[in-house]
Amino acid sequence: MIETPTIVQTAAQPAAVIRLTIPRAEIQSAMGPAFGELMATMGAQGIAPAGPFFAHHFRLDPDVFDFEVGVPVSATVAASGRVVAGELPAAKAARTVYHGGYDGIGAAWGEFSDWVAAQGLAPAGNVWEIYAVGPESGPDADTYRTELVQPLRA
């Protein structure tokens, strides 16, 4: 399900983002349009993605998701509608890669969180997912790859 986690130091990554605070049940219907809006805004500004889409979760609540969807950029995006300039922060973090469809990400996070706890690490209050390989690669969800990143407290 997940690769053996590692401890990494991430670099800050400028991004174009949209912040969403929505009921958990709405995540699938909200993310696709938000990613489309990001791409349309970037395209209108002549900015290409500098990496795969991500979701940066600020509050870990089982009922309400407070997060940003975003895409790394190599040029600053101008605010337009819901799209603003943002970034994935630099952080010391635990990182793993989940192999499989999005319906298994919850279980992957559970397995990853268990590993973090077993190592005696102190999670910070936010996490992110980087959708390295997804539906654009083909219909076989077994080929999807999602990086799970858990920043750690010093």
C-alpha positions as a Markdown table, in Angstrom:
| # | Residue | x | y | z |
|---|---|---|---|---|
| 1 | Met | 0.0 | 0.0 | 0.0 |
| 2 | Ile | 2.7 | 2.6 | 1.0 |
| 3 | Glu | 6.4 | 2.6 | 0.4 |
| 4 | Thr | 8.7 | 2.6 | 3.4 |
| 5 | Pro | 8.5 | 6.2 | 4.8 |
| 6 | Thr | 11.6 | 8.4 | 5.0 |
| 7 | Ile | 12.5 | 11.6 | 6.7 |
| 8 | Val | 13.1 | 14.5 | 4.3 |
| 9 | Gln | 13.7 | 18.2 | 4.2 |
| 10 | Thr | 11.3 | 19.8 | 1.7 |
| 11 | Ala | 12.1 | 23.1 | 0.0 |
| 12 | Ala | 9.5 | 25.9 | -0.2 |
| 13 | Gln | 7.6 | 25.6 | -3.5 |
| 14 | Pro | 5.8 | 28.6 | -5.0 |
| 15 | Ala | 2.3 | 27.7 | -6.1 |
| 16 | Ala | -1.0 | 28.8 | -7.5 |
| 17 | Val | -3.7 | 27.8 | -4.9 |
| 18 | Ile | -7.4 | 27.9 | -4.1 |
| 19 | Arg | -8.4 | 27.6 | -0.4 |
| 20 | Leu | -11.4 | 25.4 | 0.3 |
| 21 | Thr | -13.3 | 24.8 | 3.6 |
| 22 | Ile | -15.9 | 22.2 | 2.8 |
| 23 | Pro | -17.7 | 19.2 | 4.3 |
| 24 | Arg | -15.7 | 16.0 | 3.8 |
| 25 | Ala | -18.4 | 14.5 | 1.6 |
| 26 | Glu | -17.9 | 17.3 | -1.0 |
| 27 | Ile | -14.2 | 16.8 | -1.6 |
| 28 | Gln | -14.5 | 14.7 | -4.8 |
| 29 | Ser | -17.0 | 17.2 | -6.4 |
| 30 | Ala | -14.9 | 20.3 | -5.4 |
| 31 | Met | -11.4 | 19.3 | -6.3 |
| 32 | Gly | -11.8 | 18.7 | -10.0 |
| 33 | Pro | -13.4 | 22.1 | -10.7 |
| 34 | Ala | -10.8 | 23.8 | -8.5 |
| 35 | Phe | -7.9 | 22.2 | -10.4 |
| 36 | Gly | -9.6 | 23.2 | -13.7 |
| 37 | Glu | -9.9 | 26.8 | -12.4 |
| 38 | Leu | -6.2 | 26.8 | -11.4 |
| 39 | Met | -5.2 | 25.6 | -14.9 |
| 40 | Ala | -7.5 | 28.1 | -16.7 |
| 41 | Thr | -6.1 | 31.0 | -14.6 |
| 42 | Met | -2.5 | 30.0 | -15.1 |
| 43 | Gly | -3.1 | 29.5 | -18.8 |
| 44 | Ala | -4.6 | 33.0 | -19.1 |
| 45 | Gln | -1.5 | 34.4 | -17.4 |
| 46 | Gly | 0.9 | 32.3 | -19.6 |
| 47 | Ile | 2.1 | 30.3 | -16.6 |
| 48 | Ala | 2.9 | 26.6 | -16.9 |
| 49 | Pro | 2.8 | 24.1 | -14.0 |
| 50 | Ala | 6.2 | 23.3 | -12.5 |
| 51 | Gly | 5.0 | 20.0 | -10.9 |
| 52 | Pro | 2.0 | 17.9 | -10.1 |
| 53 | Phe | -1.2 | 19.0 | -8.4 |
| 54 | Phe | -1.3 | 18.9 | -4.6 |
| 55 | Ala | -3.7 | 19.3 | -1.7 |
| 56 | His | -2.3 | 21.0 | 1.5 |
| 57 | His | -4.5 | 20.3 | 4.5 |
| 58 | Phe | -4.4 | 22.8 | 7.4 |
| 59 | Arg | -6.9 | 21.3 | 9.8 |
| 60 | Leu | -7.3 | 17.6 | 10.3 |
| 61 | Asp | -11.0 | 17.3 | 11.1 |
| 62 | Pro | -12.9 | 14.2 | 10.1 |
| 63 | Asp | -16.0 | 16.2 | 9.1 |
| 64 | Val | -14.7 | 19.4 | 7.5 |
| 65 | Phe | -11.7 | 19.8 | 5.2 |
| 66 | Asp | -9.8 | 23.1 | 5.4 |
| 67 | Phe | -7.2 | 22.9 | 2.7 |
| 68 | Glu | -5.7 | 24.4 | -0.5 |
| 69 | Val | -5.6 | 22.7 | -3.8 |
| 70 | Gly | -2.6 | 23.9 | -5.8 |
| 71 | Val | 0.0 | 23.4 | -8.5 |
| 72 | Pro | 3.7 | 24.5 | -8.3 |
| 73 | Val | 4.7 | 27.4 | -10.5 |
| 74 | Ser | 7.9 | 28.9 | -11.6 |
| 75 | Ala | 6.4 | 32.4 | -12.0 |
| 76 | Thr | 4.1 | 34.3 | -9.6 |
| 77 | Val | 0.5 | 34.0 | -10.4 |
| 78 | Ala | -1.6 | 37.2 | -10.1 |
| 79 | Ala | -4.7 | 36.8 | -7.9 |
| 80 | Ser | -7.8 | 36.1 | -10.0 |
| 81 | Gly | -11.1 | 34.9 | -8.7 |
| 82 | Arg | -10.4 | 32.2 | -6.1 |
| 83 | Val | -6.8 | 31.7 | -7.4 |
| 84 | Val | -4.0 | 33.3 | -5.4 |
| 85 | Ala | -0.3 | 33.0 | -5.0 |
| 86 | Gly | 0.8 | 30.5 | -2.3 |
| 87 | Glu | 3.4 | 27.9 | -1.5 |
| 88 | Leu | 4.1 | 24.5 | -0.1 |
| 89 | Pro | 6.3 | 25.4 | 2.9 |
| 90 | Ala | 9.8 | 24.2 | 3.6 |
| 91 | Ala | 9.6 | 21.6 | 6.4 |
| 92 | Lys | 11.3 | 18.6 | 8.0 |
| 93 | Ala | 8.8 | 15.9 | 7.2 |
| 94 | Ala | 8.0 | 12.2 | 7.0 |
| 95 | Arg | 7.2 | 11.2 | 3.4 |
| 96 | Thr | 5.9 | 8.1 | 1.7 |
| 97 | Val | 4.3 | 7.2 | -1.6 |
| 98 | Tyr | 0.9 | 5.5 | -1.8 |
| 99 | His | 0.3 | 3.2 | -4.8 |
| 100 | Gly | -3.4 | 2.9 | -5.8 |
| 101 | Gly | -6.7 | 4.6 | -6.4 |
| 102 | Tyr | -7.9 | 7.6 | -4.4 |
| 103 | Asp | -10.4 | 5.5 | -2.5 |
| 104 | Gly | -7.5 | 4.0 | -0.6 |
| 105 | Ile | -5.8 | 7.2 | 0.5 |
| 106 | Gly | -7.6 | 7.3 | 3.9 |
| 107 | Ala | -6.2 | 3.8 | 4.8 |
| 108 | Ala | -2.8 | 4.8 | 3.5 |
| 109 | Trp | -2.8 | 7.8 | 5.8 |
| 110 | Gly | -3.7 | 5.5 | 8.7 |
| 111 | Glu | -0.8 | 3.2 | 7.9 |
| 112 | Phe | 1.6 | 6.2 | 7.5 |
| 113 | Ser | 0.4 | 7.8 | 10.7 |
| 114 | Asp | 1.0 | 4.6 | 12.6 |
| 115 | Trp | 4.6 | 4.5 | 11.2 |
| 116 | Val | 5.1 | 8.2 | 12.3 |
| 117 | Ala | 3.9 | 7.4 | 15.8 |
| 118 | Ala | 5.9 | 4.2 | 16.1 |
| 119 | Gln | 9.1 | 6.2 | 15.3 |
| 120 | Gly | 8.3 | 8.6 | 18.2 |
| 121 | Leu | 8.0 | 11.5 | 15.8 |
| 122 | Ala | 5.8 | 14.6 | 16.6 |
| 123 | Pro | 3.6 | 15.5 | 13.7 |
| 124 | Ala | 2.9 | 19.2 | 12.9 |
| 125 | Gly | -0.7 | 20.2 | 12.4 |
| 126 | Asn | -0.8 | 20.1 | 8.6 |
| 127 | Val | -0.2 | 17.5 | 5.8 |
| 128 | Trp | -0.1 | 17.4 | 2.1 |
| 129 | Glu | -0.7 | 15.1 | -0.8 |
| 130 | Ile | 1.1 | 15.4 | -4.1 |
| 131 | Tyr | -0.7 | 13.7 | -6.9 |
| 132 | Ala | 2.4 | 12.5 | -8.8 |
| 133 | Val | 0.6 | 10.0 | -11.2 |
| 134 | Gly | -3.2 | 10.0 | -11.5 |
| 135 | Pro | -6.1 | 9.6 | -13.9 |
| 136 | Glu | -4.3 | 11.5 | -16.6 |
| 137 | Ser | -2.0 | 8.4 | -16.9 |
| 138 | Gly | -4.7 | 6.0 | -17.8 |
| 139 | Pro | -7.7 | 4.1 | -16.4 |
| 140 | Asp | -5.8 | 1.7 | -14.1 |
| 141 | Ala | -5.9 | 3.2 | -10.6 |
| 142 | Asp | -3.3 | 0.7 | -9.5 |
| 143 | Thr | -0.8 | 2.8 | -11.4 |
| 144 | Tyr | -1.6 | 6.0 | -9.4 |
| 145 | Arg | 1.1 | 7.4 | -7.1 |
| 146 | Thr | 0.3 | 9.9 | -4.4 |
| 147 | Glu | 3.1 | 11.3 | -2.2 |
| 148 | Leu | 1.9 | 11.7 | 1.5 |
| 149 | Val | 3.9 | 14.3 | 3.4 |
| 150 | Gln | 3.6 | 14.8 | 7.2 |
| 151 | Pro | 5.6 | 17.8 | 8.5 |
| 152 | Leu | 7.2 | 17.2 | 11.8 |
| 153 | Arg | 7.7 | 19.4 | 14.9 |
| 154 | Ala | 11.3 | 20.3 | 15.7 |
